[in-house]
Amino acid sequence: MTVLTDIPARQLEEAAHRDPNVLRWLGAYTSSMLGDSIYYIALSWAAVQAGTPAQAGVVMSVSAVPRAVLMLGGGVLADRLGPRRVVIGSDAVRCAAVLAVAALLFLNSPGLWPLALLALVFGTVDAVFMPAVGALPARITGKGQLARVQGMRGLAIRCAGVIGAPLGGLGVALGGAATAFALAGLLIAVSVPLLVSVRVRELPADDGTADGKASPWRDLRAGLRYIRGHRVLAPLMLAIALGDFGFVGPFNVGLTLLADRRGWGASGMGWILAGFGAGAGAASLLLTVRGRLPRAGLVAAYAILAGSVAIGALAYVPSLAGAVGVALLVGLLAGLSGAMCGALLQTQADPAYLGRVTAVAGLVSLGLAPLSMPFAAAAIGAFGLGPVYVVSAVVCGLGGVVALYVPGLRRAELPR
């Protein structure tokens, strides 16, 4: 059980899109995600200008290693210190690091090393930021509103992606990478006072909350045991892993190769990604408006299965317009299944374990699943687009099979 301290009980039942506390959190999250989007544009541009394409690729990938290695530890830290405190601290560090590099670039051209160091800092901080971000919604609203908050968060991510890239490009055009970095740092800075104003509910020390009395390793093992023994979270993690491993290859390196071999070019790939983003945004909007969908576990299972069929079909669509339409369908179904899985993760996990639960899900999605990309590229070179897309669709569909045939997950509901 949780103990409410700073939030009145009636406010926990207020619709999330009308709750000022949730809206402050949403504003902070959106501003931070916008800053992230601009940061990646600035980093890629600065790295290309300072070195060779291969060196720029290394700089862009530097952050992935600490993010993957430290993610589980970040979950322990979020549960020990509280997600609000960790999010505020990590956003402050990210802001300071980005503004420091912006100032350095304004003064001279320091080369690749400061950019690589910035990427390393960003990846390290992301390892604690991401689990804390996942654990925070359960502390600011009631369980009945967590599905709606998941939809609002999805909309924020889509808006940041759509607005952030042009803003980053505009910053680079006006003043180079230094201006874009400065803009990213200022947007991340906006999130800090908003987060400070967000009120949270605290948890007692005897409900599984990680604290300084036990070793971090013991807290981590306790979190893993909690997930393994949970009738919904254990199969949900497996479904998420299979879905992500089947999705990442076709919609990253696979999409680039598909657009190239069909003669659609970079603009064609952009249209396909835009279709996917529109579909995913529509799914987030649906959950934001509805607040919850009945039979969430079953909806997630069917959405994963249908989405896997659409992924496999993408390699066989001959026209760009058809590919955009299929990508929109993939985005809608992937957005729906992702929102359902995220909402179930939020509502089924005890808030005291949410940092560690989110860390495991993040490790799968952001740390392990991207490792499939070079294998997907090599397989496409050896066997062609069609077979690789079909195999990826089968792997993704297995996630739906898990959700459909494990009773605890299939029958899982979102709270009213």
MIVEXTOR-322282 format. One record per residue (C-alpha): residue number from 1; residue in three letters; x negated, z negated, y negated; chain. Coordinates in steps of 0.05 Angstrom, whole numbers, plus 5000, padded with zeros to 4 digits. Layout:
BEGIN
R   nr  rest    xx    zz    yy  kette
R  NUM   Ala     X     Z     Y      A
...
***
This chain:
BEGIN
R   nr  rest    xx    zz    yy  kette
R    1   Met  5000  5000  5000      A
R    2   Thr  4978  5013  4929      A
R    3   Val  4984  4966  4870      A
R    4   Leu  5008  4995  4804      A
R    5   Thr  4972  4968  4744      A
R    6   Asp  4971  5015  4684      A
R    7   Ile  5031  5061  4699      A
R    8   Pro  5103  5036  4694      A
R    9   Ala  5142  5047  4759      A
R   10   Arg  5194  5090  4724      A
R   11   Gln  5140  5137  4699      A
R   12   Leu  5116  5150  4770      A
R   13   Glu  5184  5180  4786      A
R   14   Glu  5186  5223  4723      A
R   15   Ala  5181  5298  4734      A
R   16   Ala  5107  5315  4729      A
R   17   His  5117  5372  4680      A
R   18   Arg  5150  5323  4632      A
R   19   Asp  5102  5265  4643      A
R   20   Pro  5053  5258  4584      A
R   21   Asn  5002  5224  4629      A
R   22   Val  5003  5283  4678      A
R   23   Leu  5002  5333  4621      A
R   24   Arg  4940  5300  4591      A
R   25   Trp  4907  5306  4659      A
R   26   Leu  4929  5379  4664      A
R   27   Gly  4901  5394  4595      A
R   28   Ala  4835  5363  4614      A
R   29   Tyr  4832  5400  4680      A
R   30   Thr  4849  5467  4649      A
R   31   Ser  4797  5458  4594      A
R   32   Ser  4744  5440  4645      A
R   33   Met  4761  5499  4689      A
R   34   Leu  4758  5546  4629      A
R   35   Gly  4689  5519  4614      A
R   36   Asp  4669  5530  4686      A
R   37   Ser  4692  5602  4684      A
R   38   Ile  4654  5617  4620      A
R   39   Tyr  4593  5580  4647      A
R   40   Tyr  4588  5626  4707      A
R   41   Ile  4593  5688  4663      A
R   42   Ala  4539  5661  4617      A
R   43   Leu  4494  5641  4675      A
R   44   Ser  4498  5708  4709      A
R   45   Trp  4485  5746  4644      A
R   46   Ala  4426  5702  4624      A
R   47   Ala  4396  5706  4694      A
R   48   Val  4401  5782  4695      A
R   49   Gln  4369  5786  4626      A
R   50   Ala  4312  5739  4645      A
R   51   Gly  4293  5766  4713      A
R   52   Thr  4305  5818  4767      A
R   53   Pro  4373  5826  4802      A
R   54   Ala  4345  5791  4863      A
R   55   Gln  4320  5732  4821      A
R   56   Ala  4388  5729  4786      A
R   57   Gly  4422  5725  4854      A
R   58   Val  4378  5667  4874      A
R   59   Val  4395  5630  4809      A
R   60   Met  4469  5641  4820      A
R   61   Ser  4465  5614  4891      A
R   62   Val  4422  5552  4875      A
R   63   Ser  4483  5508  4861      A
R   64   Ala  4513  5522  4930      A
R   65   Val  4461  5481  4968      A
R   66   Pro  4469  5412  4935      A
R   67   Arg  4545  5424  4931      A
R   68   Ala  4548  5432  5007      A
R   69   Val  4497  5379  5025      A
R   70   Leu  4523  5324  4979      A
R   71   Met  4599  5338  4981      A
R   72   Leu  4615  5284  5033      A
R   73   Gly  4574  5233  4994      A
R   74   Gly  4612  5253  4932      A
R   75   Gly  4677  5235  4968      A
R   76   Val  4650  5166  4984      A
R   77   Leu  4629  5157  4911      A
R   78   Ala  4698  5178  4886      A
R   79   Asp  4732  5127  4931      A
R   80   Arg  4682  5072  4913      A
R   81   Leu  4682  5079  4837      A
R   82   Gly  4751  5110  4828      A
R   83   Pro  4764  5184  4816      A
R   84   Arg  4779  5178  4741      A
R   85   Arg  4712  5146  4727      A
R   86   Val  4675  5197  4769      A
R   87   Val  4710  5256  4737      A
R   88   Ile  4696  5231  4667      A
R   89   Gly  4623  5218  4683      A
R   90   Ser  4611  5284  4718      A
R   91   Asp  4646  5324  4663      A
R   92   Ala  4602  5289  4611      A
R   93   Val  4539  5307  4651      A
R   94   Arg  4561  5379  4659      A
R   95   Cys  4576  5384  4585      A
R   96   Ala  4508  5356  4565      A
R   97   Ala  4470  5401  4613      A
R   98   Val  4505  5465  4590      A
R   99   Leu  4497  5448  4516      A
R  100   Ala  4423  5432  4527      A
R  101   Val  4411  5500  4557      A
R  102   Ala  4451  5533  4501      A
R  103   Ala  4406  5499  4450      A
R  104   Leu  4344  5520  4488      A
R  105   Leu  4367  5592  4489      A
R  106   Phe  4383  5591  4415      A
R  107   Leu  4311  5569  4401      A
R  108   Asn  4273  5616  4448      A
R  109   Ser  4274  5654  4514      A
R  110   Pro  4252  5603  4565      A
R  111   Gly  4259  5647  4627      A
R  112   Leu  4292  5632  4694      A
R  113   Trp  4270  5560  4707      A
R  114   Pro  4318  5525  4658      A
R  115   Leu  4375  5568  4686      A
R  116   Ala  4357  5550  4758      A
R  117   Leu  4353  5476  4738      A
R  118   Leu  4421  5481  4705      A
R  119   Ala  4451  5512  4767      A
R  120   Leu  4420  5457  4809      A
R  121   Val  4449  5403  4764      A
R  122   Phe  4517  5437  4763      A
R  123   Gly  4518  5441  4839      A
R  124   Thr  4498  5368  4847      A
R  125   Val  4550  5344  4798      A
R  126   Asp  4603  5389  4829      A
R  127   Ala  4591  5353  4895      A
R  128   Val  4621  5289  4864      A
R  129   Phe  4667  5324  4814      A
R  130   Met  4708  5363  4865      A
R  131   Pro  4727  5305  4912      A
R  132   Ala  4744  5262  4851      A
R  133   Val  4788  5317  4822      A
R  134   Gly  4825  5321  4888      A
R  135   Ala  4835  5246  4891      A
R  136   Leu  4859  5236  4819      A
R  137   Pro  4931  5264  4822      A
R  138   Ala  4953  5211  4872      A
R  139   Arg  4932  5157  4821      A
R  140   Ile  4971  5186  4762      A
R  141   Thr  5040  5202  4790      A
R  142   Gly  5086  5186  4848      A
R  143   Lys  5084  5219  4917      A
R  144   Gly  5147  5257  4903      A
R  145   Gln  5113  5294  4846      A
R  146   Leu  5047  5311  4881      A
R  147   Ala  5072  5379  4906      A
R  148   Arg  5092  5398  4835      A
R  149   Val  5024  5374  4809      A
R  150   Gln  4991  5419  4862      A
R  151   Gly  5029  5478  4834      A
R  152   Met  5010  5460  4763      A
R  153   Arg  4937  5454  4784      A
R  154   Gly  4941  5523  4817      A
R  155   Leu  4969  5553  4752      A
R  156   Ala  4912  5521  4713      A
R  157   Ile  4861  5553  4760      A
R  158   Arg  4894  5621  4753      A
R  159   Cys  4899  5615  4677      A
R  160   Ala  4826  5594  4673      A
R  161   Gly  4805  5654  4714      A
R  162   Val  4846  5703  4673      A
R  163   Ile  4827  5675  4604      A
R  164   Gly  4757  5649  4619      A
R  165   Ala  4725  5715  4639      A
R  166   Pro  4745  5752  4574      A
R  167   Leu  4725  5691  4533      A
R  168   Gly  4657  5689  4567      A
R  169   Gly  4648  5764  4556      A
R  170   Leu  4667  5755  4483      A
R  171   Gly  4617  5699  4474      A
R  172   Val  4562  5741  4505      A
R  173   Ala  4581  5800  4461      A
R  174   Leu  4580  5759  4397      A
R  175   Gly  4518  5717  4407      A
R  176   Gly  4489  5727  4476      A
R  177   Ala  4486  5678  4533      A
R  178   Ala  4470  5620  4486      A
R  179   Thr  4537  5628  4450      A
R  180   Ala  4574  5633  4516      A
R  181   Phe  4540  5570  4542      A
R  182   Ala  4557  5533  4478      A
R  183   Leu  4630  5554  4485      A
R  184   Ala  4631  5531  4557      A
R  185   Gly  4601  5464  4539      A
R  186   Leu  4651  5453  4482      A
R  187   Leu  4710  5467  4528      A
R  188   Ile  4684  5419  4581      A
R  189   Ala  4673  5368  4525      A
R  190   Val  4747  5374  4506      A
R  191   Ser  4766  5348  4575      A
R  192   Val  4729  5282  4568      A
R  193   Pro  4772  5247  4514      A
R  194   Leu  4835  5273  4549      A
R  195   Leu  4812  5243  4614      A
R  196   Val  4795  5177  4580      A
R  197   Ser  4868  5174  4556      A
R  198   Val  4896  5185  4626      A
R  199   Arg  4923  5121  4658      A
R  200   Val  4915  5109  4733      A
R  201   Arg  4941  5061  4784      A
R  202   Glu  4889  5019  4819      A
R  203   Leu  4882  5002  4893      A
R  204   Pro  4869  4935  4926      A
R  205   Ala  4803  4926  4962      A
R  206   Asp  4835  4914  5030      A
R  207   Asp  4871  4980  5039      A
R  208   Gly  4812  5022  5061      A
R  209   Thr  4782  5032  4992      A
R  210   Ala  4707  5045  4996      A
R  211   Asp  4667  4991  4958      A
R  212   Gly  4597  4966  4949      A
R  213   Lys  4602  4914  5004      A
R  214   Ala  4594  4966  5058      A
R  215   Ser  4540  5019  5063      A
R  216   Pro  4558  5089  5041      A
R  217   Trp  4545  5114  5111      A
R  218   Arg  4596  5064  5138      A
R  219   Asp  4647  5086  5086      A
R  220   Leu  4636  5158  5105      A
R  221   Arg  4645  5144  5179      A
R  222   Ala  4708  5105  5164      A
R  223   Gly  4735  5165  5126      A
R  224   Leu  4719  5213  5182      A
R  225   Arg  4751  5166  5233      A
R  226   Tyr  4813  5163  5188      A
R  227   Ile  4819  5239  5187      A
R  228   Arg  4805  5247  5261      A
R  229   Gly  4859  5196  5280      A
R  230   His  4912  5222  5233      A
R  231   Arg  4968  5262  5266      A
R  232   Val  4975  5309  5206      A
R  233   Leu  4907  5310  5171      A
R  234   Ala  4866  5326  5233      A
R  235   Pro  4903  5391  5251      A
R  236   Leu  4911  5407  5177      A
R  237   Met  4835  5407  5168      A
R  238   Leu  4828  5454  5227      A
R  239   Ala  4882  5500  5200      A
R  240   Ile  4848  5501  5132      A
R  241   Ala  4780  5516  5163      A
R  242   Leu  4805  5574  5205      A
R  243   Gly  4845  5602  5147      A
R  244   Asp  4785  5599  5100      A
R  245   Phe  4736  5629  5151      A
R  246   Gly  4783  5687  5163      A
R  247   Phe  4796  5698  5089      A
R  248   Val  4728  5692  5055      A
R  249   Gly  4694  5752  5086      A
R  250   Pro  4749  5804  5073      A
R  251   Phe  4763  5781  5002      A
R  252   Asn  4691  5775  4978      A
R  253   Val  4638  5820  5007      A
R  254   Gly  4689  5859  5047      A
R  255   Leu  4730  5877  4986      A
R  256   Thr  4668  5903  4950      A
R  257   Leu  4651  5948  5009      A
R  258   Leu  4723  5970  5017      A
R  259   Ala  4728  5992  4944      A
R  260   Asp  4661  6028  4949      A
R  261   Arg  4678  6066  5012      A
R  262   Arg  4747  6086  4987      A
R  263   Gly  4717  6111  4922      A
R  264   Trp  4758  6062  4880      A
R  265   Gly  4696  6033  4845      A
R  266   Ala  4690  5967  4808      A
R  267   Ser  4754  5979  4768      A
R  268   Gly  4793  5989  4833      A
R  269   Met  4765  5924  4860      A
R  270   Gly  4786  5891  4795      A
R  271   Trp  4857  5915  4803      A
R  272   Ile  4860  5890  4875      A
R  273   Leu  4835  5821  4853      A
R  274   Ala  4886  5822  4796      A
R  275   Gly  4941  5835  4847      A
R  276   Phe  4917  5778  4889      A
R  277   Gly  4913  5732  4829      A
R  278   Ala  4984  5751  4808      A
R  279   Gly  5011  5735  4877      A
R  280   Ala  4974  5668  4880      A
R  281   Gly  4998  5650  4810      A
R  282   Ala  5070  5666  4830      A
R  283   Ala  5064  5618  4889      A
R  284   Ser  5037  5563  4844      A
R  285   Leu  5094  5575  4794      A
R  286   Leu  5145  5570  4849      A
R  287   Leu  5119  5502  4870      A
R  288   Thr  5115  5479  4798      A
R  289   Val  5187  5497  4785      A
R  290   Arg  5216  5474  4852      A
R  291   Gly  5174  5411  4859      A
R  292   Arg  5177  5413  4935      A
R  293   Leu  5196  5460  4991      A
R  294   Pro  5230  5434  5054      A
R  295   Arg  5194  5437  5121      A
R  296   Ala  5127  5444  5088      A
R  297   Gly  5086  5445  5152      A
R  298   Leu  5129  5502  5181      A
R  299   Val  5126  5541  5115      A
R  300   Ala  5050  5535  5115      A
R  301   Ala  5046  5559  5187      A
R  302   Tyr  5088  5621  5175      A
R  303   Ala  5054  5636  5109      A
R  304   Ile  4985  5634  5142      A
R  305   Leu  5009  5679  5199      A
R  306   Ala  5041  5730  5153      A
R  307   Gly  4982  5728  5106      A
R  308   Ser  4934  5742  5163      A
R  309   Val  4973  5805  5181      A
R  310   Ala  4969  5828  5109      A
R  311   Ile  4893  5815  5108      A
R  312   Gly  4884  5858  5170      A
R  313   Ala  4927  5913  5140      A
R  314   Leu  4886  5917  5076      A
R  315   Ala  4830  5956  5110      A
R  316   Tyr  4879  6011  5131      A
R  317   Val  4914  6023  5065      A
R  318   Pro  4892  6092  5039      A
R  319   Ser  4912  6087  4966      A
R  320   Leu  4891  6040  4911      A
R  321   Ala  4964  6026  4891      A
R  322   Gly  4979  6007  4963      A
R  323   Ala  4918  5962  4966      A
R  324   Val  4939  5926  4902      A
R  325   Gly  5009  5915  4931      A
R  326   Val  4980  5887  4996      A
R  327   Ala  4933  5843  4957      A
R  328   Leu  4992  5817  4916      A
R  329   Leu  5026  5799  4982      A
R  330   Val  4963  5766  5008      A
R  331   Gly  4958  5726  4943      A
R  332   Leu  5030  5704  4947      A
R  333   Leu  5024  5682  5020      A
R  334   Ala  4955  5652  5013      A
R  335   Gly  4977  5616  4949      A
R  336   Leu  5039  5589  4984      A
R  337   Ser  5001  5566  5046      A
R  338   Gly  4944  5538  5003      A
R  339   Ala  4993  5500  4959      A
R  340   Met  5030  5472  5019      A
R  341   Cys  4966  5451  5054      A
R  342   Gly  4940  5420  4989      A
R  343   Ala  5005  5383  4977      A
R  344   Leu  5007  5357  5048      A
R  345   Leu  4936  5334  5042      A
R  346   Gln  4954  5297  4978      A
R  347   Thr  5017  5265  5005      A
R  348   Gln  4996  5249  5076      A
R  349   Ala  4929  5216  5059      A
R  350   Asp  4926  5145  5035      A
R  351   Pro  4901  5147  4963      A
R  352   Ala  4844  5100  4983      A
R  353   Tyr  4815  5155  5027      A
R  354   Leu  4832  5216  4985      A
R  355   Gly  4762  5225  4957      A
R  356   Arg  4733  5229  5027      A
R  357   Val  4791  5271  5053      A
R  358   Thr  4784  5320  4995      A
R  359   Ala  4709  5322  5006      A
R  360   Val  4717  5344  5078      A
R  361   Ala  4767  5398  5058      A
R  362   Gly  4721  5420  5002      A
R  363   Leu  4660  5422  5048      A
R  364   Val  4698  5469  5095      A
R  365   Ser  4724  5514  5039      A
R  366   Leu  4666  5515  4991      A
R  367   Gly  4606  5496  5034      A
R  368   Leu  4616  5526  5103      A
R  369   Ala  4665  5583  5096      A
R  370   Pro  4621  5623  5048      A
R  371   Leu  4567  5624  5101      A
R  372   Ser  4609  5675  5138      A
R  373   Met  4599  5727  5083      A
R  374   Pro  4531  5754  5105      A
R  375   Phe  4557  5759  5177      A
R  376   Ala  4618  5796  5153      A
R  377   Ala  4575  5845  5114      A
R  378   Ala  4529  5857  5174      A
R  379   Ala  4589  5866  5220      A
R  380   Ile  4621  5917  5172      A
R  381   Gly  4556  5956  5172      A
R  382   Ala  4554  5955  5248      A
R  383   Phe  4627  5964  5267      A
R  384   Gly  4663  5988  5205      A
R  385   Leu  4716  5958  5159      A
R  386   Gly  4776  5961  5205      A
R  387   Pro  4750  5920  5264      A
R  388   Val  4720  5866  5219      A
R  389   Tyr  4784  5859  5179      A
R  390   Val  4824  5854  5243      A
R  391   Val  4779  5800  5272      A
R  392   Ser  4780  5762  5207      A
R  393   Ala  4856  5767  5207      A
R  394   Val  4858  5738  5278      A
R  395   Val  4814  5680  5258      A
R  396   Cys  4858  5667  5197      A
R  397   Gly  4920  5672  5240      A
R  398   Leu  4894  5619  5287      A
R  399   Gly  4902  5570  5230      A
R  400   Gly  4976  5587  5229      A
R  401   Val  4979  5579  5305      A
R  402   Val  4949  5509  5298      A
R  403   Ala  5000  5491  5244      A
R  404   Leu  5057  5519  5286      A
R  405   Tyr  5040  5487  5352      A
R  406   Val  5016  5417  5332      A
R  407   Pro  5080  5377  5326      A
R  408   Gly  5055  5328  5273      A
R  409   Leu  5035  5384  5226      A
R  410   Arg  5094  5430  5242      A
R  411   Arg  5144  5375  5226      A
R  412   Ala  5107  5349  5164      A
R  413   Glu  5150  5343  5102      A
R  414   Leu  5135  5332  5029      A
R  415   Pro  5166  5269  5000      A
R  416   Arg  5227  5275  4955      A
***
